[in-house]
Amino acid sequence: MVMGDAEIALMLSLLAIPVAIWLQIWVRSRKAQRRNELGEEEFDTTGRAFVSIITEGTAVVGGLIVIIIAAGGVMKYILKFYM
């Protein structure tokens, strides 16, 4: 059995979705670990704050992009049967 483009896109999409969800959970847990009693985030230095904000922001945006692309792969597979 030979797999076409739609099947490959579906497989990659289904593998990418858990990665994107894990990225979102990872960012939330990091933010929760940094919160103090008042609910404010605390950083050791300004440099660590900057690196954390950039890293976590990139992870969130990247995760959302992966989810959008994965949804496109699933839609490509579904629409293959209607075209």
C-alpha beads as a LAMMPS data file, in Angstrom:
LAMMPS data file: protein, C-alpha beads

83 atoms
82 bonds

1 atom types
1 bond types

-500.0 500.0 xlo xhi
-500.0 500.0 ylo yhi
-500.0 500.0 zlo zhi

Masses

1 110.0

Atoms # bond

1 1 1 0.000 0.000 0.000
2 1 1 1.429 3.328 -1.074
3 1 1 0.683 6.354 1.080
4 1 1 -0.187 9.588 -0.642
5 1 1 0.462 13.156 0.385
6 1 1 -2.759 13.387 2.366
7 1 1 -1.942 10.342 4.500
8 1 1 1.564 11.587 5.232
9 1 1 0.198 15.019 6.151
10 1 1 -2.332 13.374 8.460
11 1 1 0.323 11.285 10.210
12 1 1 2.631 14.262 10.720
13 1 1 -0.281 16.381 11.913
14 1 1 -1.371 13.786 14.455
15 1 1 2.205 13.559 15.733
16 1 1 2.605 17.347 15.931
17 1 1 -0.538 18.067 17.955
18 1 1 0.746 16.496 21.221
19 1 1 4.008 18.432 20.835
20 1 1 2.101 21.703 20.535
21 1 1 -0.053 20.865 23.544
22 1 1 3.059 19.943 25.555
23 1 1 4.611 23.340 24.718
24 1 1 1.549 25.149 26.065
25 1 1 1.561 23.068 29.259
26 1 1 5.316 23.593 29.698
27 1 1 4.975 27.386 29.518
28 1 1 2.058 27.404 31.984
29 1 1 3.934 25.250 34.500
30 1 1 7.043 27.456 34.280
31 1 1 4.932 30.549 34.923
32 1 1 3.176 28.866 37.856
33 1 1 6.524 27.909 39.439
34 1 1 7.688 31.536 39.374
35 1 1 4.637 32.975 41.141
36 1 1 4.941 34.202 44.713
37 1 1 2.282 34.371 47.434
38 1 1 0.702 37.429 45.826
39 1 1 0.472 35.770 42.410
40 1 1 3.205 37.873 40.817
41 1 1 5.993 36.358 38.754
42 1 1 9.465 36.701 40.268
43 1 1 12.792 36.459 38.447
44 1 1 16.325 36.329 39.856
45 1 1 17.707 38.865 37.398
46 1 1 16.484 41.043 34.588
47 1 1 18.467 38.901 32.140
48 1 1 16.661 35.748 33.229
49 1 1 13.347 37.554 32.911
50 1 1 14.204 38.646 29.385
51 1 1 15.348 35.177 28.308
52 1 1 12.279 33.538 29.881
53 1 1 9.878 35.942 28.232
54 1 1 11.482 35.495 24.810
55 1 1 11.743 31.691 25.148
56 1 1 8.223 31.203 26.442
57 1 1 6.746 33.646 23.957
58 1 1 8.453 31.822 21.111
59 1 1 7.199 28.478 22.467
60 1 1 3.613 29.732 22.693
61 1 1 3.612 31.266 19.218
62 1 1 5.403 28.234 17.772
63 1 1 2.897 25.908 19.406
64 1 1 -0.002 27.841 17.966
65 1 1 1.577 27.767 14.510
66 1 1 2.074 24.004 14.813
67 1 1 -1.584 23.573 15.800
68 1 1 -2.721 25.622 12.797
69 1 1 -0.507 23.653 10.411
70 1 1 -1.610 20.352 11.960
71 1 1 -5.257 21.328 11.578
72 1 1 -4.521 22.065 7.917
73 1 1 -3.044 18.588 7.506
74 1 1 -6.117 16.994 9.039
75 1 1 -8.390 19.092 6.826
76 1 1 -6.352 18.105 3.761
77 1 1 -6.973 14.468 4.596
78 1 1 -10.695 14.980 5.239
79 1 1 -11.232 17.055 2.106
80 1 1 -9.422 14.455 -0.010
81 1 1 -12.560 12.324 0.127
82 1 1 -14.818 15.172 -1.015
83 1 1 -12.730 16.347 -3.956

Bonds

1 1 1 2
2 1 2 3
3 1 3 4
4 1 4 5
5 1 5 6
6 1 6 7
7 1 7 8
8 1 8 9
9 1 9 10
10 1 10 11
11 1 11 12
12 1 12 13
13 1 13 14
14 1 14 15
15 1 15 16
16 1 16 17
17 1 17 18
18 1 18 19
19 1 19 20
20 1 20 21
21 1 21 22
22 1 22 23
23 1 23 24
24 1 24 25
25 1 25 26
26 1 26 27
27 1 27 28
28 1 28 29
29 1 29 30
30 1 30 31
31 1 31 32
32 1 32 33
33 1 33 34
34 1 34 35
35 1 35 36
36 1 36 37
37 1 37 38
38 1 38 39
39 1 39 40
40 1 40 41
41 1 41 42
42 1 42 43
43 1 43 44
44 1 44 45
45 1 45 46
46 1 46 47
47 1 47 48
48 1 48 49
49 1 49 50
50 1 50 51
51 1 51 52
52 1 52 53
53 1 53 54
54 1 54 55
55 1 55 56
56 1 56 57
57 1 57 58
58 1 58 59
59 1 59 60
60 1 60 61
61 1 61 62
62 1 62 63
63 1 63 64
64 1 64 65
65 1 65 66
66 1 66 67
67 1 67 68
68 1 68 69
69 1 69 70
70 1 70 71
71 1 71 72
72 1 72 73
73 1 73 74
74 1 74 75
75 1 75 76
76 1 76 77
77 1 77 78
78 1 78 79
79 1 79 80
80 1 80 81
81 1 81 82
82 1 82 83
